[in-house]
Amino acid sequence: MTIRAKLYTAIVVAVAGLAITVGVAAWAMNELGNRFDDVQRAADARALALRLKFGVTDFNGWQTAYGYDDGKSRPIYVAAFRRFQDDLAAARRVLESSDETRLLDRIDAAAVDFDRLDAVAWAALQAGRTEQVRRIFLGPEIMNFHLAAAGAQQLAELEDANARAQAREFEDARDDALRVLVGAGIVSALLIVILLVTAMDLARQAEGKLEPGEG
């Protein structure tokens, strides 16, 4: 092989080593970035499910409170129920799987009936019919609360399982990326060795061509 051919080979080897290293690094960063986005979305979904779970308990507790304080806590109940509705609407925008939709429908149905009966109970309380208020709160409203709370609990468990699964997949992707980067590093090191051997060979050939003229 001529010196020129060996020089071209050395240049190709150097460029190939650089391209492999840069390409693998870009792939690894992109893969990890995508996995991290999945982890973040799953964590956000879990947080939203937990807010729904808290919201159900919150508005139910404030309803019970205003039933025993002659309606003084009614505005707090209304605010708590509106926050729950906002969280439920947010959940419907981002939780779209069939299991998630089914649980959200269950929570929504129980909450709608809860709010309907609350209007009846509030009217009864204003009219002084406290016995009717107690019957509503301790009967159908308890049932609606348990239905909504059970749905919210199942949703929270589902999102927690999804978040843990995404976290495991991220760890697997990180390990895979590390292995690929190590492999690319080894390949690059071998190409550098080839480059050095070629350079040394070129140097020896150049010295050999100069020696006769020197004499």
HELIX and SHEET records of a PDB file:
HELIX    1   1 ILE A    3  TYR A   68  1                                  66    
HELIX    2   2 ARG A   74  VAL A   94  1                                  21    
HELIX    3   3 SER A   98  GLN A  126  1                                  29    
HELIX    4   4 THR A  130  LEU A  138  1                                   9    
HELIX    5   5 PRO A  140  GLU A  214  1                                  75    
END                                                                             
